[in-house]
Amino acid sequence: MSSHPIPAAGRKSITRLTRNSKIFKTIIRAVQDKKGEKIVSLDLRKIPEAVADFFIICQASNPNQVRAIADFVEFEVKKNCLELPYKQEGRQAEQWILVDYVNIVLHVMLPEPRAFYHLEELWSDATMQEHTDDHPTLKTK
């Protein structure tokens, strides 16, 4: 269970995260270490109906890599931030694994479901940032 309390009025914790938060940086680095591709973060903090502060979306080339990325993120976040996921989904099919840390939700997807659901367009009001190994690139809409 996550150390973040779940507020009675909704899921978001009162503590607001930023891209400089330890858990955010840990998730991005873990995805990069496992060779996640097309890594983006969506800043949802200014969207009232959003259930999290950030979505982090990446893609993997096969189901084994989808699982490996999700597993490694969990391992690194537990080791470095002492956090466990609040919820997980998609572990059986391994086409899209969602790892929910309340304020940050990680989506690890195969290319086909990512293209079909196109979360970046669903949340087009959010500020999107691309994450490469070198440095992040901020894209505003």
C-alpha positions as CSV (number, residue, x, y, z in Angstrom):
1,M,0.0,0.0,0.0
2,S,1.3,3.5,-0.8
3,S,2.3,5.8,2.0
4,H,0.1,8.5,0.5
5,P,-3.3,8.7,2.1
6,I,-6.2,8.6,-0.2
7,P,-8.3,11.7,0.4
8,A,-12.0,11.2,1.1
9,A,-13.0,13.8,-1.5
10,G,-11.0,12.2,-4.3
11,R,-7.9,10.3,-5.2
12,K,-5.4,13.1,-5.4
13,S,-3.2,13.7,-2.4
14,I,-3.0,17.2,-1.0
15,T,0.8,17.2,-1.6
16,R,1.4,18.4,-5.1
17,L,4.2,16.9,-7.1
18,T,6.5,18.5,-9.7
19,R,8.8,17.1,-12.4
20,N,11.6,17.7,-9.8
21,S,9.9,15.3,-7.3
22,K,12.0,12.3,-6.3
23,I,9.3,9.8,-7.4
24,F,8.9,11.5,-10.8
25,K,12.6,11.4,-11.5
26,T,12.9,7.8,-10.2
27,I,10.1,6.6,-12.6
28,I,11.6,8.4,-15.6
29,R,15.1,7.1,-14.9
30,A,13.8,3.5,-14.4
31,V,11.9,3.6,-17.7
32,Q,15.0,4.9,-19.5
33,D,17.2,2.3,-17.8
34,K,14.9,-0.4,-19.3
35,K,15.0,1.2,-22.7
36,G,11.4,2.4,-22.7
37,E,10.7,4.4,-25.9
38,K,8.9,7.6,-26.7
39,I,8.7,8.6,-23.0
40,V,6.4,11.6,-22.3
41,S,4.9,13.1,-19.2
42,L,1.6,15.0,-19.2
43,D,1.2,17.6,-16.5
44,L,-2.4,17.3,-15.4
45,R,-2.2,19.6,-12.4
46,K,-4.3,22.4,-14.0
47,I,-7.0,20.0,-15.2
48,P,-9.7,19.8,-12.5
49,E,-11.1,16.4,-13.6
50,A,-7.7,14.7,-13.7
51,V,-7.2,11.9,-11.3
52,A,-3.5,12.5,-11.0
53,D,-0.9,15.2,-11.2
54,F,1.1,13.5,-13.9
55,F,0.7,10.7,-16.5
56,I,4.0,9.2,-17.7
57,I,3.6,7.2,-20.9
58,C,6.1,5.1,-22.6
59,Q,6.2,2.3,-25.1
60,A,8.0,-1.1,-25.3
61,S,8.7,-3.3,-28.2
62,N,7.2,-6.5,-26.8
63,P,5.2,-7.9,-23.8
64,N,8.3,-9.0,-22.0
65,Q,9.7,-5.5,-22.1
66,V,6.3,-4.1,-21.0
67,R,6.5,-6.3,-17.9
68,A,10.2,-5.6,-17.3
69,I,9.7,-1.8,-17.4
70,A,6.7,-2.0,-15.0
71,D,8.6,-4.3,-12.6
72,F,11.8,-2.2,-12.6
73,V,9.8,1.0,-12.0
74,E,8.2,-0.7,-9.0
75,F,11.5,-2.0,-7.7
76,E,13.2,1.4,-8.0
77,V,10.4,3.4,-6.5
78,K,10.2,1.1,-3.6
79,K,14.0,1.2,-3.1
80,N,14.5,4.9,-3.6
81,C,11.2,6.5,-2.5
82,L,9.7,3.8,-0.1
83,E,6.5,3.8,-2.1
84,L,4.3,0.9,-3.3
85,P,1.8,1.3,-6.1
86,Y,-1.8,2.1,-5.0
87,K,-3.1,0.0,-7.9
88,Q,-1.9,-1.9,-11.0
89,E,-3.8,-3.0,-14.1
90,G,-3.0,-5.0,-17.2
91,R,-0.4,-7.5,-15.9
92,Q,-2.2,-10.5,-17.5
93,A,-2.3,-9.2,-21.1
94,E,1.0,-7.3,-20.9
95,Q,0.0,-5.0,-23.7
96,W,-0.7,-2.0,-21.5
97,I,0.4,-2.1,-17.8
98,L,-0.8,0.8,-15.7
99,V,1.1,1.5,-12.4
100,D,-0.8,4.0,-10.2
101,Y,1.1,5.9,-7.6
102,V,-1.9,8.1,-6.8
103,N,-0.3,11.4,-8.0
104,I,1.6,9.8,-10.8
105,V,0.2,7.1,-13.1
106,L,2.6,5.2,-15.4
107,H,1.4,3.7,-18.6
108,V,3.7,1.2,-20.3
109,M,2.2,0.3,-23.6
110,L,2.9,-1.7,-26.8
111,P,2.9,0.5,-29.9
112,E,-0.6,-0.8,-31.1
113,P,-2.6,0.1,-28.0
114,R,-0.7,3.4,-27.6
115,A,-1.6,4.4,-31.2
116,F,-5.2,3.3,-30.7
117,Y,-5.8,5.0,-27.3
118,H,-3.5,8.0,-27.9
119,L,-3.6,9.3,-24.4
120,E,-1.6,12.3,-25.3
121,E,-4.6,13.5,-27.4
122,L,-7.2,12.5,-24.8
123,W,-5.4,14.9,-22.4
124,S,-4.5,17.5,-25.0
125,D,-5.0,20.3,-22.5
126,A,-2.0,19.0,-20.5
127,T,1.5,20.3,-21.0
128,M,3.5,17.5,-22.6
129,Q,7.2,16.9,-22.0
130,E,9.3,14.4,-24.0
131,H,12.0,12.6,-22.0
132,T,15.2,11.5,-23.7
133,D,18.4,10.2,-22.1
134,D,20.0,13.6,-22.8
135,H,17.4,16.1,-21.5
136,P,13.6,16.7,-21.5
137,T,11.9,18.7,-24.2
138,L,8.9,20.7,-23.2
139,K,6.0,20.9,-25.7
140,T,3.1,23.2,-25.1
141,K,-0.2,22.9,-27.0
